[in-house]
Amino acid sequence: MAQFRLGARNWIMRCAPAAICAAGVVLVSAPSPALARSPVEIQGVDNDQRQSILALLPDRDRPTTLFEAERISEEAAARALAWMRSEGYYAAEVTPEAQEAPPLARLTISPGARFHLLAPDLVFDDGVPDAATAAAVRGAIEALKPDAPARAADVLQAEADALTVLHDAGYADAHAGERRVVVDHAASTMQAEFHIAAGQRVKLGALRAEPGDLFRQDFLDRLRNWHVGDTYDPAAVARVRRDMSATGAVSSASTHLAEPDAQGQRDVVLDVTPAKRNAYELGAGYSTTEGVSVDAQWSRRNFSHRADTFTVATTLGELAQSGTISLVRPAAAGYERARHYSATLSHEDTAAYSRRGIALSTGVDADRRLRLGLSYGAQLSADQYNQATGVDTAYVLSTFADLRRDTTGEPLDAHHGSILDIRLEPSVSTNSATVAFTRAIGEARFYESFGQNEKFTFAERARLGWEVPLSGSADDIPPDRRFYAGGGGSVRGYEYNSIYPRERDALGLTPGGQGVFEVSAEARMRLGDRFGVAAFVDGGNAFDEWSNAADLRWGVGVGARYNLGFAPLRVDIATPLDPEPGDPNFAVYISLGQAF
């Protein structure tokens, strides 16, 4: 039988020693133990070690001949030996064995003594950093404590941590030199000597892009998140790559530092691959209460060489139809703040009112990736309403400020964190009636996952809104600016916008409530990687008096989810618990993304 072993003498490894290189393979390529399927039997090690080795072995069918058994066992022996050495068992012996009847592949392992670390050495080969940084680098290296197991992964991690310290301190060119590792078999010890080239601390210059004709320099100057002359910060450079990629104008973005200029500053160069200039999107949704809805969109990327997006979008639904032309300019209002302009023609026909109108709007949108962001803007609209009572035409000038705190990181399928949103909308409406008013809306969402592989997610939502007339009467606020509940994003099981004080219709007043209160809770369970199920309860009410705020109408239901990779496809069936004449017995909703 072939035998793999180490010689019983001192030996020196330079650059990337075999044991440490093997550890890199072990750390990067090891499959999950739950997925590994190898027919190799392993003897001589404890169960944890056996499972770790099995996790490294490739899937193989059971051997049917002696030749196959020998091939499988020798392949496994090489991987097992690499893992033993990476864990500090430098005197380990791994013997591959094969049996003919029945065909069987086996490893017999003699671990030997586990080697331990000696205090590491550090040498700066090219440039010594400032005293504080040098001390921090030594601290990273000294994380290799004497007498700790001589694990190759720990050696690699200490070196990586030392380089991270240097990069974070502005030494952009810092790199590891020749690493020297001495293994003493007589003493069962290992000592590592690290060679680090720190180079010079880098000062950042301007931001440029290659190819040079793709973006205007004024856009790149706004995208830059440092001042010229600042010390190199890898996080700042990484944010530039992330922000450029998020615009959608490029399909890939990487960075490198240019050579120093006359002031010793180094420009950051964005190497980008432009995305296709035209993008087409098509979506659809359905519910038994709101009917079929189809969304289509055409976008022109990098419209004016500012990574901006010009979009023509339309929505065709049974209850609502609209067409929108918009322009979004990233970083136009400052770092991580985009400016948008839009014009919309729309028509909607709800249970409360019918409306057709036109709106022009502009605003500043905080990047959705910000944990805390403030968006604001203004809109001018002209609307005509067709309902039995109340306001029939309105010209409305409104502004808004929206403060949002989002810790979820997953807008379409959150598993953890929360979203807190507060929105104020001061407005003036005139024509049929003149009224100045302010809408205030607060919403909170919470998400928590638990269980094995976090297969269970519990989600909660609460929304509270109220509008105050500053002059005129609240009854003269246009119907689409008043509050309603009911529908797929509110209280499932009821018709869209069907929950509000119905006595207003009999009194000849504009429909809708002066306030709204909604709550929802949903329990979600994932069944594997693709499928899931959910159960939910929704409650809500639109009201004119605070004393009626808690008089909620409830809906309950169940749903199915199918993970499309970027978002779940949602199918919900809900039934109203407090139906009124004309309410459906149940409602079905099909759409993309979770309900909240």
Disulfide bonds with the S-S distance in Angstrom:
none
